[in-house]
Amino acid sequence: MFVRLTLEESRDGLVARISERDAAGKIASPPMIFLVRTKDEARKRASAVARGLGLTSYRIIDKSQTGQRQKSAAPDRAP
């Protein structure tokens, strides 16, 4: 089992979705969906859920605009 945090931007703010997944990657329970002010706030909540399940880590999928800007700002490496 693992916990996945998905971050997306909406017109109301940053939407965080925390879902519990089984070993096959299928959703094990209904996801928790909420608005957050910062990514750090969402990470803290996902960490708390993971700890509650006895897990030491969680996965992050960042679909927000700030995550996309960071990827495009990274310099390309020559092989």
N, C-alpha and C positions, 0 to 999 in steps of 0.2 A: 504494500500500500504506500502511496505517496500523496503529497499535497501539492497542488498547482495553484499559483497566483497568476492571474491574467489581468493586466492593466490596459485600459483603453480610455481615450478621451471622449467626452460627450459635451454637449453645450452647457450642461449643468456642472461640469467639473470632471475629475478623474474617477472613473468607475473601476472598482476592484472586484474581481470574482475569485473566490477561493473554493476549490473543489477537491474532494477526496477521490482518489483513483485507485483501482486495484492493480495487481501486477500486470494485467493485460492492457491497462490504460483506459479501462471503461470507468465511467462515473459510478462511485460506490454509494453516494448519497446526494441529495439535492444541494446545488452550490449555494454559497452565501454571496450575495451581491449587495454592494454598498458603495456610497460616495465617500471619497477621502480627499483631504486637502493636499497631501503630499505622498510621494511614493514611499517614503520612510514610514509613514503611518500605516500604509497597506502592508508593508513588509513586516512590521511589528505584529499586526493581527494574524498574518499567515504563519509567522513563527510561533505565536501562541497556540494556534490550531494544531500545528505540527507537533509541538511539545505535548499538547493534550492527548495526542494519539500515540505518544511514545517515540516519535520520530526525531531525528537530529537535524534534518534539513527539509527544504521544500524547493520546488522549481518555480522559476519566474518566466513568464512570457510577457514582454513589454511591447504592446501595440500602440503606445501613445506617440504623439508627435515628437516629444523630447527624445525618446529612444531612437526614432528614425533619424533625427538630426545628428545624433552622436555617431551613428553608423556611417552616414554620408560624409561627416567631417573627418573621419579617420583617413590618414594617408594610405595610398595604395603601395603595397610592397612589390618591388621587382623581384622576380625569381632568381 
